[in-house]
């Protein structure tokens, strides 16, 4: 799972990039989609201080939250499902197949769909909104019954999605924001259904659960004395929500301060500028003891390298996110990353097929059981996979077999 947030690079001719940039583009991948149309909100580069909470109370709350998150928050798996109709024609529009964050859930969806007799087509959007639209229109021309959007927000392909609705094609999305999201301008929603987490919509989960969990880890690990370099981004909606949720929780910590906000863009990945920005921030803020990145790709594509090169690797707490293969390795080897907030991409792909099956049969969506888990060097890391694939036990083994469960409920047994 190379990143549910990193597959958002708009492709340009390969020959126009320097070798280093080409290597970076090859490693970019998805837990977020390029949203050229979504640049709402501001990300200043000043500092801010928490001022709303008693330090001891907030630290105690944060430590309790971290202890709970270490156990994992995956819920019960679905116990029933409508029997799938064979022969359904379903397209998966992947944000960027070159990246694990997009390709892993796409592969999971394709595998799951083919297991139940569906015709599955995966279209590579290559991080380009124009190709997202091409993929959607190709699905319409192929008389698809449904389209699964893999880390592609509504505003990135609005016109094509409207055409899909007119053609009667059902739209299901995951890791994506609909057009009614406030940060997208609050327009008319175009998704027929999407993957939510528990009883919470995706946006609320990102801010109030996932980003808050990162903030709680920071507060707990620094005993409420965090001096944070926060990397912020405006050209991806999910990054905006993550930064917003993180800052909201940090404000509860009276002893915590965001000493520097470092704005970055997707183009910084392509041009190799992110590492330089991280190096400058670390040099200019020697008091910082925390580096916050909204998603894993930003670490592997510059921030972690800067932390290691600074000589402060053991003095600065570096937060990560999804638990992609390279990031699990960085945590294990203590190379510029300390925290994983695991979120399983392959499971998401299987859950998307379950959700599409319910959508095509007019049935309500259900909680698919997907949560997250706090992982670091103090506890186990995944044993059977190189990436995070659902809650693990004390030995690093998966606690649940979601694939077997889906096959069971789809068979009616």
Buried (B, 14 or more C-beta within 10 A) or exposed (E): BBBBBBBBBBBEEEEEBEEEBBEBBEBBBBBBBBBEBBBBBEBEEEBBEBEEBEBEEBBBBBBEBBEEBBBBBBBEBBEEBBEBEEEBBBBBBBBBBBBBBBBBBBBBBBBBBEBBEBBBBBBBBBBBBBBBBBBBBBBBEEEBBBBBBBBBBBBBBBEBBBBBEEBEBBBBBBBBBBBBBEBBEEEEBBBBBBBBBBEBBBBBBBBBBBBBBBBBBBBBBBEBBBBBBBBBBBBBBBBBBBBBBBBBBBBBBBBBBBBBBBBBBBEBBBBBBBBEBBBEBBEEBEEBBBBBBBBBBBBBBBBBBBBBBBEBBEEBBBBBBBBBBBBBBBBBEEBBBBBBBBBBBBBBBBBBBBBBBBBBEEEEBBBBBBBBBBBBEEEBBBEEBBBBBBBBEEEBEBEBEBBEBBBBBBEEE
